[in-house]
C-alpha cells in the first residue's frame, strides 16, 4: 500500500479505543507520529509498540494535526493542555474520521461516505444500514463512534461505502470530510457541559451536513422541535432533503427493531440505502434479517417466566423513553450519573412502572422524584442488589425487568457496555 501521509507528522493524544489504532494506521500510512496519554499504563503500551511517547507541546517542530481522542475536550468544559498548545500554535485538532477520509481520497478511492448522528438511535441506524448494504452485496465498513475506530477501517474500492456513526464530539473536529449521505435522527439535551449549551450542541450536530452539495442527500428526523428547526435551515442548503418520522413508517416486523423509535431508525436506514442505490427488495430483506445490537432493549435472559431486558445504552432520559414505550408494564432498574433534567421527561411512563429499583450516584434523586409521583421504589445502590430484587418483583407482576438506566455509567462502570454486561451476568444468574 502506498503512503498517503508520507512526509506528514501527527500528534495523537488519548490512546484508548480510537487513539492507539489511529496512531498505528498513521504510521502504516507513512506519517511521523508522536503519542501521549495521561495514563502511565497507556504510555507504556505505546512504548512497547515502538512509538515516540512525549507530550507534543514539549517536542517541537511542525505538526500537521493533533488527533485528540473524542472524549478529551479541546474547548469546554476545560481544554486539555495539549489542545491549548495546538490552538495557540495553529495545529488543527481533528478526529480520526477526518483522516480516514483524507487517506481514502489520497489513495484514489471514490468510496462514498454515509454519516449518522443524533442524540439517540444512531448506533442502531448505523448497524442497520451496514447490514442492508451487506445484504445488497455492496462493500462496506462501519465504525467510528460505533465499533472499530474510523482510521482502522479498510480502504474500500470505488463502489464501497463507509458507514460512520458520528458523535457530536467527532463532528466538531472535521475539516474536509463530506458525507454523500448524512443522517440526523433527533435532538434532545445531551453533553451540554462539553458544548456549552443546547445551541452549541445543535451546532456540533449540524456539522454532519457540512460541505454537502447538490449530489448529496440530507436525511433529517422531524419529531422534535430542534430537529425541525434544523430541517428548516437545511431547506436553504444544496443537498437533497429527506424528512423522516416514525409516524410515516410502519414498525418493522423484526423483534430486534421493536418500538416506535425503531420505526424512525429503520426509516432513516431505508432512505439512506435508497440514496446509495440499494433496491427495495434488498432493503426489505435487510430490515427483516437485522440481528439487533447489544445493550439496546435486548432480551438477554428468561428465568421463571421473567424476561430481562438490557437497555444499558440508554444514557439519558430520552433514550430510556424508547424502551419504556415498548412495554405496557415493567419493573424498572435505573440510575447512575443523570443528565440535565433527570427523569422528569419520563413522567408519562411512570404509570407503567410496577416498581423501580434505583442505583448509582443519582439514584436517590430518582427515588424522590418517583415517590412524589406515587411510584413504588427502593434505592438499593448497586446492580448486585437491584437485579434479584427486581426479579422477585417481576415474578409477582408483569414478568418484565427493564434495565434502562437513563444515565451515564461513569460513577460505577467505565462505560455502558460493561454496565450492560454486568446486568446480563446477573440476569442469567451467573454472579
C-alpha positions in Angstrom: 0.0 0.0 0.0 1.2 3.5 -0.8 1.8 6.0 1.9 -0.9 8.8 1.8 0.6 10.6 4.8 4.3 10.4 3.8 6.2 13.5 5.0 3.4 14.4 7.4 3.6 14.5 11.1 0.8 13.9 13.6 0.3 14.1 17.3 -2.1 11.6 18.8 -3.3 12.3 22.4 -5.5 9.8 24.2 -4.6 6.2 23.4 -7.8 4.4 24.1 -10.2 2.7 21.7 -9.7 5.2 18.9 -6.3 6.7 19.7 -3.9 3.8 19.6 -5.4 2.3 16.4 -5.2 5.7 14.8 -1.6 6.0 15.7 -0.9 2.6 14.2 -2.6 3.4 10.9 -1.0 6.8 10.6 2.4 5.1 11.0 1.4 2.5 8.4 0.4 5.3 6.1 3.9 6.8 6.3 3.4 9.6 8.8 5.7 10.5 11.7 3.7 10.0 14.9 4.2 11.3 18.4 1.7 10.0 21.0 0.7 10.8 24.5 -1.8 9.7 27.2 -2.2 10.9 30.7 -2.3 7.3 31.9 1.0 5.6 32.5 -0.2 2.2 31.5 -1.3 3.5 28.1 2.0 5.2 27.6 3.8 2.0 28.4 1.8 0.1 25.9 2.7 2.7 23.2 6.4 2.5 24.1 6.1 -1.3 23.7 4.9 -0.8 20.2 7.8 1.5 19.3 6.0 4.8 19.3 7.7 8.1 20.4 5.8 8.9 23.6 6.0 12.6 24.6 3.8 15.5 25.2 3.5 17.1 21.7 3.8 20.5 23.3 7.3 19.6 24.5 8.6 18.0 21.3 8.9 21.0 19.0 8.8 21.0 15.2 5.8 21.1 12.8 2.7 19.0 13.2 0.0 18.7 10.6 -2.7 17.9 13.1 -3.5 16.9 16.6 -5.6 13.8 16.7 -7.4 14.1 20.0 -9.5 11.3 21.5 -13.2 12.3 21.2 -13.7 12.1 24.9 -11.0 14.7 25.7 -12.2 18.3 25.5 -10.5 20.8 23.3 -12.7 23.8 24.4 -15.3 23.1 27.1 -15.6 22.4 30.0 -11.8 22.7 30.3 -9.5 22.1 27.4 -6.7 19.6 27.7 -3.2 21.1 27.9 -2.2 19.7 24.5 -5.3 21.1 22.9 -4.5 24.5 24.2 -1.0 24.1 22.8 -2.4 23.1 19.4 -4.8 26.1 19.2 -2.0 28.5 20.2 0.3 27.1 17.5 -2.2 26.8 14.7 -2.3 23.0 14.7 -5.7 21.7 13.6 -7.5 19.5 16.1 -9.1 16.6 14.2 -10.9 13.3 14.7 -9.6 10.2 13.0 -12.7 10.0 10.7 -11.4 13.1 9.0 -8.0 11.4 8.4 -9.8 8.3 7.1 -11.5 10.5 4.5 -8.2 12.2 3.6 -6.4 8.8 3.2 -9.2 7.2 1.1 -9.2 10.1 -1.3 -5.3 10.3 -1.4 -5.3 6.6 -2.3 -7.6 7.3 -5.2 -10.7 5.5 -3.9 -14.1 7.1 -4.8 -15.8 5.1 -2.0 -18.8 7.0 -0.6 -19.3 8.1 3.0 -22.5 7.9 4.9 -22.6 9.7 8.3 -25.2 9.1 11.0 -25.8 11.2 14.1 -28.5 12.2 16.6 -28.9 12.1 20.3 -30.4 8.6 20.2 -30.7 5.8 17.7 -27.5 6.4 15.8 -25.9 3.1 16.7 -28.9 1.0 15.6 -29.3 3.0 12.4 -25.6 2.7 11.6 -25.5 -1.0 12.1 -28.8 -1.5 10.2 -27.6 0.5 7.2 -24.4 -1.5 7.1 -26.4 -4.7 7.3 -28.6 -3.6 4.4 -25.6 -2.8 2.3 -24.1 -6.3 3.0 -27.4 -7.9 2.0 -27.3 -5.9 -1.2 -23.8 -7.1 -1.9 -22.2 -3.6 -1.6 -18.7 -3.5 0.0 -19.0 -1.5 3.3 -17.2 -0.8 6.5 -18.9 0.5 9.6 -17.3 2.2 12.6 -16.2 5.5 14.3 -18.3 6.1 17.4 -19.7 2.5 16.9 -17.4 -0.4 16.7 -13.9 -0.1 15.1 -12.1 3.3 15.2 -12.6 5.1 11.9 -9.0 5.1 10.9 -8.6 1.4 11.4 -11.2 0.6 8.7 -10.0 -0.9 5.5 -9.6 1.1 2.3 -12.7 0.3 0.2 -13.0 0.2 -3.6 -14.8 2.8 -5.6 -18.2 1.1 -5.1 -17.7 0.8 -1.4 -19.5 2.7 1.4 -18.2 3.8 4.8 -21.0 3.9 7.3 -19.8 6.1 10.2 -21.6 6.8 13.4 -20.6 10.3 14.3 -20.9 11.8 17.8 -21.1 15.5 18.5 -17.5 15.2 19.8 -16.3 13.9 16.5 -18.4 16.2 14.3 -16.8 19.3 15.8 -13.4 18.1 14.7 -13.9 17.8 10.9 -12.2 19.8 8.2 -12.9 18.3 4.8 -15.0 15.2 5.2 -18.1 15.4 3.1 -20.9 12.8 3.7 -22.6 11.7 0.5 -25.5 10.7 2.7 -25.9 12.4 6.1 -28.5 11.4 8.7 -29.5 13.4 11.7 -32.1 11.5 13.7 -33.2 13.6 16.6 -32.0 16.1 19.2 -32.5 16.3 22.9 -30.3 17.9 25.6 -27.0 15.9 26.0 -23.3 16.7 26.5 -24.2 20.3 27.4 -21.1 20.6 29.6 -19.0 19.9 26.5 -20.8 22.2 24.1 -21.7 25.0 26.5 -25.5 24.9 25.9 -28.1 23.4 23.6 -27.2 25.9 20.8 -23.6 24.7 20.9 -24.8 21.0 20.9 -27.1 21.7 17.9 -24.3 23.5 16.0 -22.0 20.4 16.5 -24.7 18.1 15.2 -25.3 20.3 12.2 -21.8 19.6 11.0 -23.0 16.3 9.7 -24.3 18.3 6.7 -21.2 20.4 6.2 -19.8 20.6 2.7 -22.7 18.7 1.1 -23.5 19.6 -2.5 -26.5 19.0 -4.8 -25.3 15.4 -5.4 -25.6 14.6 -1.7 -28.6 13.5 0.4 -29.5 15.0 3.8 -31.9 12.9 5.9 -33.4 14.5 9.0 -35.8 13.5 11.6 -38.7 15.9 12.3 -40.1 14.5 15.6 -38.6 17.2 17.9 -38.5 20.9 17.7 -34.7 21.4 17.5 -34.6 18.9 14.6 -37.5 20.7 12.8 -35.6 24.0 13.2 -32.5 22.3 11.7 -34.7 20.9 8.8 -35.8 24.5 8.1 -32.1 25.5 7.9 -31.4 22.6 5.6 -34.0 23.9 3.2 -31.5 26.6 2.3 -28.7 24.2 1.7 -27.8 22.5 -1.6 -28.3 18.8 -0.7 -31.4 16.8 -1.4 -33.5 16.8 1.8 -35.5 13.8 3.0 -37.6 14.3 6.2 -38.4 11.3 8.3 -40.8 10.5 11.1 -41.9 7.2 12.7 -45.4 8.4 12.1 -44.9 7.8 8.4 -43.2 4.4 8.6 -44.7 1.1 9.7 -43.0 -0.6 12.7 -40.6 -3.1 11.2 -41.6 -6.8 11.5 -38.5 -7.6 13.5 -38.3 -8.0 17.2 -34.8 -6.5 17.2 -36.4 -3.3 15.9 -39.4 -3.2 18.3 -40.8 0.2 19.3 -41.8 3.3 17.6 -38.3 4.8 17.8 -37.0 1.9 15.7 -39.5 2.8 13.1 -37.7 6.1 12.7 -34.3 4.3 12.7 -35.5 1.8 10.0 -37.0 4.7 8.0 -33.6 6.5 8.2 -31.6 3.5 7.2 -34.0 2.7 4.4 -33.8 6.2 2.9 -30.0 6.2 3.3 -29.8 2.9 1.4 -32.1 4.2 -1.4 -29.8 7.2 -1.8 -26.9 4.8 -2.1 -28.6 2.8 -4.9 -29.9 -0.2 -2.9 -33.0 -1.9 -4.3 -36.3 -2.0 -2.3 -36.1 -5.8 -2.2 -32.6 -5.7 -0.5 -33.8 -3.0 1.9 -36.8 -5.1 2.9 -34.6 -8.2 3.4 -32.0 -6.3 5.4 -34.6 -4.9 7.8 -36.2 -8.3 8.2 -33.0 -10.1 9.0 -31.2 -7.4 11.1 -30.0 -9.1 14.3 -30.0 -6.0 16.5 -27.4 -4.5 18.8 -26.3 -5.4 22.3 -27.4 -3.2 25.1 -30.3 -1.7 23.1 -33.6 -3.0 24.5 -32.1 -6.5 24.2 -33.7 -9.5 25.7 -30.9 -11.3 27.5 -32.4 -13.9 29.7 -35.7 -15.6 30.7 -35.9 -17.1 34.2 -39.0 -18.5 35.8 -41.1 -16.7 33.2 -39.4 -13.3 33.8 -37.9 -11.6 30.8 -34.7 -9.5 31.4 -34.2 -6.5 29.0 -30.8 -5.0 28.8 -31.0 -1.3 27.6 -27.8 -0.1 29.2 -27.2 2.1 26.1 -29.9 4.4 27.5 -27.6 7.0 28.9 -30.2 9.8 29.0 -34.0 10.0 29.7 -34.9 10.3 26.0 -33.1 7.1 25.2 -34.8 5.3 28.1 -38.2 6.5 27.0 -37.8 4.5 23.8 -37.5 1.2 25.6 -40.1 2.1 28.2 -42.6 2.8 25.4 -42.3 -0.8 24.2 -43.7 -2.4 27.4 -47.1 -1.8 28.9 -45.9 -2.6 32.4 -42.4 -3.5 33.8 -40.2 -3.4 36.8 -37.6 -0.7 36.2 -33.9 -0.6 37.2 -32.3 2.9 36.7 -29.8 5.3 38.0 -26.2 6.4 37.6 -24.9 9.9 36.6 -28.0 11.8 35.5 -28.1 14.2 32.6 -29.8 17.6 32.7 -33.5 17.3 33.6 -33.1 13.9 35.3 -36.1 11.7 34.6 -38.7 14.5 34.5 -39.4 13.8 30.8 -40.2 10.2 31.6 -43.3 11.1 33.8 -45.7 9.9 31.0 -44.3 6.4 31.5 -44.5 6.4 35.3 -47.9 4.6 35.4 -46.3 1.7 33.6 -43.7 1.1 36.4 -44.8 -1.6 38.8 -41.8 -0.8 41.0 -38.4 0.8 40.5 -35.1 -0.2 41.9 -32.6 2.7 41.8 -28.8 2.6 41.8 -25.8 4.8 41.4 -24.9 8.4 42.2 -28.2 10.0 41.4 -30.4 7.0 42.2 -31.7 8.7 45.4 -32.7 11.8 43.4 -34.7 9.5 41.0 -36.2 7.7 44.0 -37.5 11.0 45.4 -39.0 12.0 42.1 -40.7 8.7 41.7 -42.1 8.9 45.3 -43.5 12.3 44.5 -45.4 10.7 41.6 -46.6 7.8 43.7 -44.4 5.2 42.1 -43.2 2.4 44.3 -39.5 2.3 44.5 -36.4 1.4 46.6 -32.9 2.9 46.4 -30.6 -0.2 46.5 -27.4 1.3 45.3 -25.9 -1.4 43.0 -26.9 -3.7 40.2 -26.0 -6.6 42.5 -28.8 -5.6 44.8 -31.2 -4.4 42.2 -31.4 -7.4 39.8 -32.5 -10.0 42.3 -35.0 -7.6 44.0 -36.4 -6.7 40.5 -36.6 -10.4 39.6 -38.8 -11.1 42.6 -41.0 -8.1 42.0 -41.4 -9.1 38.3 -42.4 -12.7 39.2 -45.4 -11.2 41.0 -46.3 -8.8 38.3 -45.6 -8.2 34.6 -42.8 -10.6 34.2 -40.5 -7.8 32.7 -37.3 -6.5 34.3 -36.2 -3.4 32.3 -32.7 -2.1 32.9 -32.8 1.2 31.2 -30.7 3.5 33.4 -31.5 6.9 31.8 -28.0 8.0 33.0 -24.3 7.8 32.2 -22.4 4.9 33.8 -19.2 6.6 35.0 -20.0 6.5 38.7 -19.8 2.7 38.8 -18.7 1.5 35.4 -16.2 2.7 32.8 -18.8 2.6 30.0 -22.3 1.5 29.2 -21.1 -1.8 27.6 -19.5 -3.1 30.9 -22.6 -1.9 32.8 -24.8 -3.9 30.4 -22.5 -6.9 30.6 -22.8 -6.9 34.4 -26.6 -6.7 34.2 -26.6 -9.6 31.7 -24.5 -11.8 34.0 -26.8 -11.1 36.9 -29.9 -11.6 34.9 -28.6 -15.0 33.8 -27.8 -15.9 37.5 -24.1 -16.2 36.7 -23.0 -13.9 39.5 
